[in-house]
Amino acid sequence: MSIWFREVTLENCAKMDSGLHGKGTLMKTLGIKITEIGDDYMVATMPADPAVHNPLGIVHGGANVALAETVASYAANFVVDFENFYCVGQEINANHLKASRKGELIATTKPVHIGKRSSVWEVLITNSAGELCCISRMTAAVVARKAG
């Protein structure tokens, strides 16, 4: 059984990557893309190239966190009635387990909790070799849209 409030497509996600005003987003800047949508999970990728490296030549921890928050935020927004609510990151943590220098990072998120006021998402980030690089958990606040 699907957790999504409405049908979610890769095309919907690609439109969101350009932002509400079409001027671009951090996702475009970092090369983050939603690549897979399952019944209860979502996957995003990001190139592990020099654009996201720290001075030591490895993926910056903040880039891992940006990838994790992106995929978890997209998922959080697709489980609510987006006409009446939207979700924003409220808290995120990350444990960096293995350095990455090249290839692609793959982030998979699944819900830990989906509630009326918040949701909690686990994100596992692996490298191109399938090795676990980062574990993250994000809490999203569910915010009611103002009428009118």
C-alpha positions as CSV (number, residue, x, y, z in Angstrom):
1,M,0.0,0.0,0.0
2,S,1.4,3.4,-1.0
3,I,2.1,6.1,1.6
4,W,1.7,8.9,-0.9
5,F,-1.3,11.3,-0.7
6,R,-1.5,11.5,-4.5
7,E,0.4,10.0,-7.4
8,V,4.1,10.9,-7.3
9,T,6.1,10.9,-10.5
10,L,9.7,11.7,-11.4
11,E,8.3,14.5,-13.6
12,N,6.6,16.1,-10.5
13,C,10.0,16.0,-8.7
14,A,11.9,17.4,-11.7
15,K,9.5,20.4,-11.8
16,M,10.1,21.0,-8.1
17,D,13.8,21.1,-8.7
18,S,13.5,24.4,-10.5
19,G,11.6,26.0,-7.6
20,L,8.2,27.6,-7.4
21,H,9.4,30.6,-9.4
22,G,11.6,28.6,-11.9
23,K,14.8,30.3,-10.8
24,G,16.6,27.2,-9.6
25,T,17.3,25.6,-6.3
26,L,20.0,24.0,-4.2
27,M,19.1,20.7,-5.9
28,K,20.0,22.1,-9.3
29,T,23.2,23.6,-7.9
30,L,24.4,20.3,-6.3
31,G,23.0,18.0,-9.0
32,I,20.6,16.3,-6.8
33,K,17.8,14.3,-8.6
34,I,15.0,12.1,-7.4
35,T,15.5,8.9,-9.3
36,E,13.1,6.3,-7.9
37,I,9.8,6.3,-6.1
38,G,8.4,3.2,-4.4
39,D,5.3,2.6,-2.4
40,D,7.0,3.6,0.9
41,Y,10.4,5.1,-0.1
42,M,12.1,7.6,-2.4
43,V,15.6,7.7,-3.8
44,A,17.8,10.6,-4.8
45,T,21.3,10.8,-6.2
46,M,24.1,13.4,-6.2
47,P,27.4,13.3,-8.0
48,A,30.3,13.0,-5.6
49,D,32.4,15.4,-7.7
50,P,34.7,18.3,-6.7
51,A,31.7,20.7,-6.6
52,V,30.6,19.1,-3.4
53,H,34.1,18.3,-1.9
54,N,35.6,19.8,1.1
55,P,39.3,21.1,1.0
56,L,40.5,17.5,1.7
57,G,39.0,16.3,-1.6
58,I,36.1,14.3,-0.1
59,V,32.4,14.9,-0.1
60,H,31.6,17.7,2.4
61,G,29.4,16.5,5.3
62,G,27.1,19.4,4.6
63,A,26.6,18.1,1.1
64,N,25.5,14.7,2.5
65,V,23.1,16.5,4.8
66,A,21.7,18.6,1.9
67,L,21.1,15.3,-0.1
68,A,19.4,13.7,3.0
69,E,17.2,16.7,3.7
70,T,16.2,17.0,0.0
71,V,15.0,13.4,-0.4
72,A,13.3,13.4,3.0
73,S,11.6,16.8,2.4
74,Y,10.3,15.7,-1.0
75,A,8.9,12.5,0.6
76,A,7.4,14.4,3.5
77,N,5.6,16.8,1.1
78,F,4.2,14.0,-1.0
79,V,2.5,12.3,2.0
80,V,0.4,15.3,2.9
81,D,-2.5,17.0,1.1
82,F,-0.2,19.6,-0.6
83,E,-3.2,21.9,-1.4
84,N,-3.7,22.4,2.4
85,F,-0.3,21.6,3.9
86,Y,3.4,21.7,3.2
87,C,6.4,20.3,5.1
88,V,9.6,21.9,6.1
89,G,12.7,20.4,7.8
90,Q,12.6,21.0,11.5
91,E,15.6,18.9,12.7
92,I,18.2,16.8,11.0
93,N,21.2,14.8,12.1
94,A,23.8,12.8,10.3
95,N,26.5,10.3,11.1
96,H,29.2,10.3,8.4
97,L,30.6,6.7,8.2
98,K,32.7,6.6,5.1
99,A,34.4,9.2,2.9
100,S,33.4,9.5,-0.8
101,R,35.6,11.1,-3.4
102,K,34.0,10.2,-6.8
103,G,31.1,8.5,-8.4
104,E,27.5,9.0,-7.2
105,L,25.9,9.1,-3.9
106,I,22.5,7.4,-3.5
107,A,20.1,8.4,-0.7
108,T,17.1,6.3,0.2
109,T,14.5,7.6,2.6
110,K,11.7,5.7,4.4
111,P,9.3,7.0,7.0
112,V,9.8,6.2,10.7
113,H,6.7,8.2,11.7
114,I,4.0,10.0,9.7
115,G,1.7,12.1,11.9
116,K,-0.6,15.0,11.6
117,R,1.9,17.6,12.8
118,S,5.2,16.0,11.9
119,S,6.9,13.2,10.2
120,V,10.3,11.5,10.8
121,W,12.4,10.1,7.9
122,E,15.4,7.9,7.9
123,V,17.9,8.4,5.1
124,L,20.7,5.9,4.2
125,I,23.3,7.3,1.8
126,T,25.5,4.8,-0.1
127,N,28.3,5.3,-2.6
128,S,28.5,3.8,-6.1
129,A,30.0,0.6,-4.6
130,G,27.0,0.2,-2.4
131,E,28.9,1.0,0.8
132,L,27.0,2.9,3.5
133,C,28.5,6.4,3.8
134,C,26.0,8.3,5.9
135,I,22.9,7.7,8.1
136,S,20.6,10.6,8.7
137,R,17.3,11.3,10.3
138,M,15.1,14.3,9.5
139,T,12.0,15.5,11.3
140,A,9.6,17.5,9.1
141,A,7.0,19.9,10.5
142,V,3.6,19.8,8.8
143,V,2.4,23.4,8.2
144,A,-1.1,24.4,7.3
145,R,-1.4,26.8,4.4
146,K,-3.3,30.0,5.1
147,A,-6.7,30.3,3.4
148,G,-7.2,32.8,0.7
